Amino acid sequence: MFEIRVICPPGDADRVSAALATAFATGQARRYPTRDGKRLRLYVTADHHDSSTNPHHTESE
């Protein structure tokens, strides 16, 4: 398990969270404003999909 941090414009946060959820098994993204207040910091706890949820990535690869 690992954590991913992304800094993005507020309008992109949902799209970024969805893309990460597609690539990894993720929890709910935690959202915090950046110091300048213009962007968001997203923190996502993630893990690799196992072969039962992602048949294109088997453990033998």
Wavefront OBJ file of the C-alpha trace (Angstrom):
o trace
v 0.000 0.000 0.000
v 1.228 3.504 -0.753
v 0.025 7.082 -0.834
v -0.227 9.289 -3.899
v -0.200 13.080 -3.676
v -1.425 15.154 -6.604
v -1.583 18.924 -6.850
v -4.157 20.066 -9.400
v -6.676 22.794 -10.225
v -9.929 22.345 -8.281
v -11.851 21.636 -11.491
v -9.638 18.622 -12.254
v -9.867 16.933 -8.843
v -12.756 14.602 -9.689
v -11.190 13.571 -13.005
v -7.813 12.904 -11.375
v -9.425 10.890 -8.565
v -11.372 8.807 -11.101
v -8.247 8.135 -13.171
v -6.342 6.982 -10.087
v -9.241 4.731 -9.083
v -9.099 3.133 -12.524
v -5.360 2.477 -12.305
v -5.204 1.439 -8.631
v -7.376 0.146 -5.823
v -7.902 3.436 -3.966
v -9.604 4.794 -0.917
v -11.439 8.102 -0.749
v -9.266 11.069 -1.812
v -8.540 13.556 0.936
v -8.611 17.151 -0.366
v -6.761 20.140 1.057
v -6.150 23.566 -0.490
v -2.595 24.541 -1.376
v -1.020 27.429 0.519
v -1.825 29.856 -2.271
v -5.461 28.663 -2.279
v -5.489 28.278 -6.072
v -5.075 24.505 -6.298
v -5.946 21.356 -4.378
v -3.700 18.734 -2.859
v -5.217 15.274 -3.217
v -3.961 12.472 -0.987
v -5.024 8.997 -2.062
v -4.172 5.726 -0.334
v -3.674 3.165 -3.086
v -2.673 -0.393 -3.760
v -2.113 -2.376 -6.921
v -5.134 -4.186 -8.299
v -4.858 -7.912 -7.771
v -5.372 -10.275 -10.696
v -8.990 -10.951 -9.711
v -9.929 -7.271 -10.203
v -7.571 -6.517 -13.080
v -6.973 -9.524 -15.362
v -4.427 -7.604 -17.473
v -1.981 -7.403 -14.547
v -1.218 -10.798 -13.112
v 1.156 -11.378 -10.256
v 3.426 -13.397 -12.558
v 4.278 -10.348 -14.683
l 1 2 3 4 5 6 7 8 9 10 11 12 13 14 15 16 17 18 19 20 21 22 23 24 25 26 27 28 29 30 31 32 33 34 35 36 37 38 39 40 41 42 43 44 45 46 47 48 49 50 51 52 53 54 55 56 57 58 59 60 61
